Amino acid sequence: MRFLRIHHAVPVLLLAGATLLAGPAAARAAAGPDFQYVGQDDRVHGLTAPKGCVEAEGGGARAVTNGTRSSATLYEGPRCRGRALRVMRPGEVGQVRPYFGSVRFSVAG
């Protein structure tokens, strides 16, 4: 019985070791998108390594997570026009009401 527990643990340990050997880039890719938000369409949308101005697919609303290394300015309208609703620092999580139409990512330096 004890042998079975160890036997089933071996693949998990091998997978964990392979992930560590693959390096930070593989771990970062496995973590998911850098910028995520819940749209007005009630779907989770994500952007990986976003740059410049990006339209909010599904109409950005509610929960927003900025996992990028740069600030993200959320705009009311498309093409990063209109009123700036909020500036989210790197790593910040928050809510935007009622919604945002686009987001501009500053240049990380």
Secondary structure by P-SEA (a helix, b strand, c coil): caaaaaaaaaaaaaaaaaaaaacaaaaaaaacccbbbbcccccccccccccccccccccccccccccccbbbbbbcccccccccccccccccccccccccccccccccc
